[in-house]
Amino acid sequence: MERLCAVHPNAVWHMRLSYILATNEGRFLIGHHKHASRYEAWLRHHQTTTPQMLTPVLLSLSTEPQTLSTVAKKYLVDMPVVLIVGATRGLGASLVKSYANQPTNQILATARASSPPKDADNIAYIPNIDISSPEASKTLLDYLNAHSIRHIDIVIVTAGYFATESLKEPSFEAQEKMYKTCVIGPTILVTALANHSPGLLNSSSKVILVSSESGSITLRHESEGGGNYGHHASKTALNMSVKLLSLDLKDRGVAVVAVHPGFMRTEMTKNVGFDKFWDDGGAVTPDVAAKSLAEWIGTFDISKTGQYWAPRGAADIGTAEPILGPKEKLPVPLQLPW
C-alpha cells in the first residue's frame, strides 16, 4: 500500500542500514535510530551551504524497502559509504579524519584491536580485523551483515608492514608477514567483498589498494641499490593483484587501482630508520598525504581501472629522475610504470 511521505535528502544513506519511520514536526524521516545525531549534523551542514535542499521531497512511495530505495535514489542525494582498512594509525587514521569531515559520508574504519576508538557521528569502528589473518574477511562480512550494510562506495586498504633486509640479513619470517599483510590479506578481502553479493561492490564502487613506488620494477635503479626484498616484492605482487582484480571486476563496473600515496613521516618509516631521509626525501605528514589521496580518489573512475598512480607526483620518488626524466617536467598526478 502506497502513502505520500515527506522524505529528507539524507534518507538514502540511512536506508542502507535499516528502515524505520519516525515523525519530526509532522514529517516522515527514514533512518536508523542509532544515527539520529547524523540528521542534526547533516542539517547544520546544509543550512550554511544549500538551504534549498532542506525542502522535503514529496514522493509516492511503497513501504516495501526495495521500492523505497529505488524510487528515492532518483531524487535524493546519495551518501557515500567509505570502508577504510587499517584505520587507527598513519595514513588510515588520517583518511578517516579527512572523509569524516564531510558529514554526509559514513565511515567504516577497521582496527586490529578488540577495543578500537569510540564511534563518532559518522564513524563506526570495526574491531578484530587483522588483514594478515584468514579470519579477517569473515569478521568484516559478519559486521556488514549485522549492520545491514548493503553497498560500499569506496574501499581503501591501507594496512601494511615493513621490515628491512639486506643480502647478509634476509628474513623468512619478516617476508612472510609482509606478504600476508601487504598482498595476500588485501587480495582475499577484496574478493570476499566482491563475492558477498552483487550489490556490495558495483558500478559506483571504487577499490583503492595502497601500494608504494617501491613496488615498481621499472623504478628500481642502481643508485638505490638492492635489499629490502620482502618490502619491494610484496608491493610488486600487490600491483599484480590489482591488475588481475581490475580484469575480474571490470564487467561489473568496479574500478580498482594501486596508489603510491607518498613518502610519509610515520612510525612505520621511523621504525626502520627512514626518518633520516624524511627531509631530503620530501616526506609529508599522513594528513597531507590523505588529503591528496582523497582528492585524487574523487577523480578516479573506471577509465583508470587496473592502473598504478602517484597522486602527489614524483617529488618524493628518489629514482624517478634517472628513469623518467626531470621531476619538474613530470605531471602531477603521475601514472607510475609497473
Secondary structure, 3 states (H helix, E strand, C coil): CEEEEEECCCHHHHHCCCCCEEEECCEEEECCHHHHHHHHHHHHHHHCCCHHHHCCEEEEEECCHHHHHHHHCCCCCCCCEEEEECCCCHHHHHHHHHHHCCCCCEEEEECCCCCCCCCECCEEEECCCCCCCCCHHHHHHHHHHHCCCCCCCEEEECCCCCCCCCCCCCCHHHHHHHHHHHHHHHHHHHHHHHHHCCCCCCCCCEEEEECCHHHCCCCCCCCCCCCCHHHHHHHHHHHHHHHHHHHHHCCCCCEEEEECCCCECCHHHHHCCHHHHCCCCCCECHHHHHHHHHHHHHHCCHHHCCEEEECCCCCCCCCHHHHHCCHHHCCCCEECCC
